[in-house]
């Protein structure tokens, strides 16, 4: 789990105006979406490599599959 706020940031967040709170929320949402897109691209790459390795392994090319 990713810790988005420390306890001091939570206390400071409550004291902010709604406009600034919304700005903080947008920043967090943007970071979350960036991290999610990076994670999804890495997973897609890993899946493609795994499929290729499996295909090579089933065809008997065990050294290439490594």
CNS distance restraints for C-alpha pairs under 8 A (distance, minus, plus):
assign (resid   4 and name CA) (resid  28 and name CA) 7.71 0.50 0.50
assign (resid   5 and name CA) (resid   9 and name CA) 5.71 0.50 0.50
assign (resid   5 and name CA) (resid  10 and name CA) 6.16 0.50 0.50
assign (resid   6 and name CA) (resid  10 and name CA) 6.39 0.50 0.50
assign (resid   7 and name CA) (resid  11 and name CA) 6.40 0.50 0.50
assign (resid   8 and name CA) (resid  12 and name CA) 6.25 0.50 0.50
assign (resid   9 and name CA) (resid  13 and name CA) 5.89 0.50 0.50
assign (resid  10 and name CA) (resid  14 and name CA) 6.47 0.50 0.50
assign (resid  11 and name CA) (resid  15 and name CA) 6.90 0.50 0.50
assign (resid  12 and name CA) (resid  16 and name CA) 6.70 0.50 0.50
assign (resid  13 and name CA) (resid  21 and name CA) 6.62 0.50 0.50
assign (resid  16 and name CA) (resid  20 and name CA) 5.98 0.50 0.50
assign (resid  16 and name CA) (resid  21 and name CA) 6.02 0.50 0.50
assign (resid  17 and name CA) (resid  21 and name CA) 6.13 0.50 0.50
assign (resid  18 and name CA) (resid  22 and name CA) 6.05 0.50 0.50
assign (resid  19 and name CA) (resid  23 and name CA) 6.34 0.50 0.50
assign (resid  20 and name CA) (resid  24 and name CA) 6.24 0.50 0.50
assign (resid  21 and name CA) (resid  25 and name CA) 6.20 0.50 0.50
assign (resid  22 and name CA) (resid  26 and name CA) 6.13 0.50 0.50
assign (resid  23 and name CA) (resid  27 and name CA) 6.26 0.50 0.50
assign (resid  24 and name CA) (resid  28 and name CA) 6.25 0.50 0.50
assign (resid  25 and name CA) (resid  29 and name CA) 6.08 0.50 0.50
assign (resid  26 and name CA) (resid  30 and name CA) 6.05 0.50 0.50
assign (resid  27 and name CA) (resid  31 and name CA) 6.26 0.50 0.50
assign (resid  28 and name CA) (resid  32 and name CA) 6.07 0.50 0.50
assign (resid  29 and name CA) (resid  33 and name CA) 6.13 0.50 0.50
assign (resid  30 and name CA) (resid  34 and name CA) 6.21 0.50 0.50
assign (resid  31 and name CA) (resid  35 and name CA) 6.13 0.50 0.50
assign (resid  32 and name CA) (resid  36 and name CA) 6.03 0.50 0.50
assign (resid  33 and name CA) (resid  37 and name CA) 6.10 0.50 0.50
assign (resid  34 and name CA) (resid  38 and name CA) 6.28 0.50 0.50
assign (resid  35 and name CA) (resid  39 and name CA) 6.12 0.50 0.50
assign (resid  36 and name CA) (resid  40 and name CA) 6.05 0.50 0.50
assign (resid  37 and name CA) (resid  41 and name CA) 6.16 0.50 0.50
assign (resid  38 and name CA) (resid  42 and name CA) 6.23 0.50 0.50
assign (resid  39 and name CA) (resid  43 and name CA) 6.13 0.50 0.50
assign (resid  40 and name CA) (resid  44 and name CA) 6.12 0.50 0.50
assign (resid  41 and name CA) (resid  45 and name CA) 6.24 0.50 0.50
assign (resid  42 and name CA) (resid  46 and name CA) 6.14 0.50 0.50
assign (resid  43 and name CA) (resid  47 and name CA) 6.05 0.50 0.50
assign (resid  44 and name CA) (resid  48 and name CA) 6.20 0.50 0.50
assign (resid  45 and name CA) (resid  49 and name CA) 6.23 0.50 0.50
assign (resid  46 and name CA) (resid  50 and name CA) 6.07 0.50 0.50
assign (resid  47 and name CA) (resid  51 and name CA) 6.12 0.50 0.50
assign (resid  48 and name CA) (resid  52 and name CA) 6.23 0.50 0.50
assign (resid  49 and name CA) (resid  53 and name CA) 6.10 0.50 0.50
assign (resid  50 and name CA) (resid  54 and name CA) 6.03 0.50 0.50
assign (resid  51 and name CA) (resid  55 and name CA) 6.09 0.50 0.50
assign (resid  52 and name CA) (resid  56 and name CA) 6.20 0.50 0.50
assign (resid  52 and name CA) (resid  65 and name CA) 7.52 0.50 0.50
assign (resid  53 and name CA) (resid  57 and name CA) 6.03 0.50 0.50
assign (resid  53 and name CA) (resid  64 and name CA) 7.67 0.50 0.50
assign (resid  53 and name CA) (resid  65 and name CA) 4.42 0.50 0.50
assign (resid  53 and name CA) (resid  66 and name CA) 6.95 0.50 0.50
assign (resid  54 and name CA) (resid  58 and name CA) 6.11 0.50 0.50
assign (resid  54 and name CA) (resid  65 and name CA) 6.94 0.50 0.50
assign (resid  55 and name CA) (resid  59 and name CA) 6.32 0.50 0.50
assign (resid  55 and name CA) (resid  65 and name CA) 7.97 0.50 0.50
assign (resid  56 and name CA) (resid  60 and name CA) 6.49 0.50 0.50
assign (resid  56 and name CA) (resid  61 and name CA) 5.27 0.50 0.50
assign (resid  56 and name CA) (resid  62 and name CA) 6.76 0.50 0.50
assign (resid  56 and name CA) (resid  64 and name CA) 6.77 0.50 0.50
assign (resid  56 and name CA) (resid  65 and name CA) 5.28 0.50 0.50
assign (resid  57 and name CA) (resid  61 and name CA) 5.32 0.50 0.50
assign (resid  57 and name CA) (resid  62 and name CA) 4.99 0.50 0.50
assign (resid  57 and name CA) (resid  64 and name CA) 7.83 0.50 0.50
assign (resid  57 and name CA) (resid  65 and name CA) 5.47 0.50 0.50
assign (resid  61 and name CA) (resid  65 and name CA) 6.25 0.50 0.50
assign (resid  62 and name CA) (resid  66 and name CA) 6.60 0.50 0.50
